[in-house]
Amino acid sequence: MKTYDWRLAPNPRRVRMFLAEKGLDVPLEEVGTEACGSSPSSSRASTPYATAPTLELDDGTCISEAMAICRYFEDLHPEPRLMGRYAKDKAVVEMWERRAYEGPMFAITEMLRNTHAAFVQRGLPGIAEPIEQVAGVVERGRGRLRRFSASSDKQLGKSRFMAGDAFSVADITAFCALDFLARLLETPVAPEHVHLRRWFGEVAKRPSVPASA
Amino acid sequence: MKTYDWRLAPNPRRVRMFLAEKGLDVPLEEVGTEACGSSPSSSRASTPYATAPTLELDDGTCISEAMAICRYFEDLHPEPRLMGRYAKDKAVVEMWERRAYEGPMFAITEMLRNTHAAFVQRGLPGIAEPIEQVAGVVERGRGRLRRFSASSDKQLGKSRFMAGDAFSVADITAFCALDFLARLLETPVAPEHVHLRRWFGEVAKRPSVPASA
């Protein structure tokens, strides 16, 4: 078993942080430096979009999509729970995880991949075919970030973590995206979002953060 | 308990089809006709993006995001399993569901919302703020559809359903998107994708299809 990884990118970091929170050690193979996250030819055949992260099981099954990989380990190693325990909190975790993904994580794709010279013809992740950059979505990405920041700030005024009192994979997705925005796109959490800033500082102190950095 | 619904849209249909497959009956409140899917003011306060579908529980908790709603019912009513039974098939289902969502379901958003007059300043779902249309992403949407069609056609040459031998929520997301593309955007499954066409015809015969139409 191993995971094809891209150290620099925010999306694969979600899996590393998840594994660190679970205390699991899965071999990583860095593939990102080859061509902005494309996988090596061995895995390219089995993963149609050739994206990192991809988990390759011992029977050859390849699982791509960060949350699908996390789901696999949540099922095999349930504790500590990172995807909820009961029906309602499972749903609330999934709701906030998807909001974080379509909020700041998509914002990164829209803001970075559609302008930066390293991503010419790579406007979306994957290497199946050239994908033109569309500069018009950069502002859309900023809007995604703005809306998520406002709604999660409101939520974090009521609860310790994104999906309630327990740390979850929703915090992992949100943190990995917001940390990347702060460090590499010079877009830190805005000062007026005091609850989001409180949460960000608290999550940043978890051992899984340097372990996955 | 009730679900805020938008009958015409492909995304809320996923929840209706999921409930029909489970044999569950949840009251629906149609909100889509008001303003292209915006929720009424009662639910708007509790759902920051005011999107349909949103599940309102009897304790007032509002769950948005179609897959979060499905996760809730999968946990309470596990049979028939629509999100996998064991670790590996749970992961494979989630991988294909997310691919279907970011493939043809996103393609609809990109192709329809960024050109149609009904969606001026509504380039993404939700009513939190005006979102400009970006015509440049229409071609991007077509590419998402093309790549998903090619990769799922290959997959369906090997298995009966998207994620293996069992019907799952991955089939629901893919079907709801591809059926909308065929019927309302005049973009049917391409003739060369023979396996995808075989699958589409087979899923179309399930009782949950007319029940959710």
Interface residues (C-beta under 8 A of the other chain):
Chain A: P48 Y49 L55 L57 T61 I63 S64 E65 M67 A68 I69 R71 Y72 F73 D75 L76 Y86 A87 K88 K90 A91 V92 E94 M95 R98 R99 G123 L124 G126 A128 E129 I131 E132 V134 A135 G136 V137 E139 R140 G143 R144 R147 A150 S151 K154
Chain B: P48 Y49 L55 L57 T61 I63 S64 E65 M67 A68 I69 R71 Y72 F73 D75 L76 Y86 A87 K88 K90 A91 V92 E94 M95 R98 R99 G123 L124 G126 A128 E129 I131 E132 V134 A135 G136 V137 E139 R140 G143 R144 R147 A150 S151 K154
